[in-house]
Every structure is written in C-alpha cells, then in structure tokens.
C-alpha cells in the first residue's frame, strides 16, 4: 500500500466520531505518568460508531493505560526513574499500533483494586497490570487475548545442596519450601512435593529472604518472578526446574465494545505471532531471559 495509508486510515476513522466529552475525573489511588499529546475532547454525537473507545482514543491522540510501578518484571521504575516492564512493553505495542508512535501513551498508576473500576469509569482506556483472567472478573470486564502464561515456580540458590526439583523430590521430608501465606499454599506445594515441609511466610520479600538465609531449599514464587530473579542475579539464583498451575495474564477493557476489543486483540496477535514481533521478543528476553523461537509460517498462532 502507498505511504501515508495508516494516517489516512486514522483520518477516515475520525469522520463523524468526535471524542467523548467531559473533563478527566481524578480517582483515589491514581496518578498520571508520561502524559503526551492530548487536547480538550468535545461532545460525542449520537452515533453508534462514536461510542467505541477505539474512535475516542484515536481522536484524543494518546492512549491512557492503567498500570502499576512497583512489581518487577511487570511494571517498575528503572535506575533513571523511567517506567518499564513487560506490561509497559505491551502498552507501547498498542500505542504504536494506534499512532505509529509507541510514546503516545499516558500511564495512570493505580492500585490493584482500581484495575476494573478505572476501566468502568472511563479513567483509563485499558488496564495492563499483570491481571489474572478469571470467570468472576470476566463478568465485570472484557479480557484481551493472553500475553503471558503465569504459574508457580521453584526458585533455588546456586550454592544450595539441593537446587534441582529432582533432588528436592528425592529428599522427601527433608526438603523445605518457603511460600507466601495463603489458603492454598500447602496444597500447591504438596501437589508437586508431597513430603516437603511448607514454610508459609507473611510477605513475598520474606519468602525470598528465607531462601537467602538457607532456611529453605526453594522459594515457591510466580514463574515470572523466578525468571526475573535468575535473569537479574545469575550468580545467586537458579531455576529449580519445576513450573505448574498455569494462569493467564491479559489486558482488561470495558465490556460492550467489540471494536476496541478486536483492535487490541489484533494488535497483540501481530506483535506476538505476526510480522512485527521485535518489541515483544526484546521485552521477553529483557525481563524473563528467554529467547522466543522464530515464528514458523504455515501454522496457526498459539
């Protein structure tokens, strides 16, 4: 197609679709980061097309993304104070799909409890905040196609006497595993290490500290957290080689807007399995230490 087609497409989408009116509403537990672009929105006409968040975002000229800032490797501040992480990469992928510019995104820092309310109120266009898909949440929000499969993993120390899953399994009741205290903690560990001693601990930091102090042979943590720690401190930590209990991470959107949901899904699919995977692959390597395999033509995407 000729140069300028993307710009012409966006101009065409804007015809008859003015932005939804109203000033921004400040909600508790939120703040804005990296504001770019903008302009005062005007009242929306009584046109069905104008109701799609896709047209609203295009007219506004920037994407509003709800996320966090304190959970590496998903959303956190780097040494220079810049927001980074896998969730941030997915937001920039979406901004590039909308505007051919990954920087046309404004991050709204929000508490985990505000992830769905801020979508429903229109405070954000989308939430990208390591959000687990559940049937209960799907009654309140629409979910994009998954962009990561989370799970439980065993993190061990490089200098541990028992640092592999097979060694821990063989050691039976002598194996000790630290895990964040919760109703399913004992069950989740016994699922794979039926004889192990389970140390339920009050905070995630203390779960890791128990491993560091050699009070535990392994720490049961999120797969992504394990990958990040091994990537960040390869001289200290190792992957014990056991991952289980899969769960999906997706972006969340307001319900009842198939155009917006379809655009997000299409953009994610292209970034993960299509002809523009460089940003996704780079982020996966940076935050999880994994080189993704080349996509093979002729087979449907995962």
Secondary structure, 3 states (H helix, E strand, C coil): CCCCHHHHHHHHHHCCCCCCCCCCCCCCCEEEECCCCCCCCCCCCCCHHHHCHHHHHHHHCCEEEEECCEECCCEEECCCCCEECHHHHHHHHHHHHHHCCCCCEEEEEECHHHCCHHHHHCCCCEEEEEEECCCCHHHCCEECCCCEEEEEEEEEECCCCCCCHHHHHHHHHHCEEEEECCCCHHHHHHCCCCCCEEEEECCHHHHHHHHHCCCCCEEEEEHHHHHHHHHHCCCCEEEEEEEEEEEEEEEEECCCCHHHHHHHHHHHHHHHHCCCCHHHHHHHHHHHCCCCCCCCCCCCCC
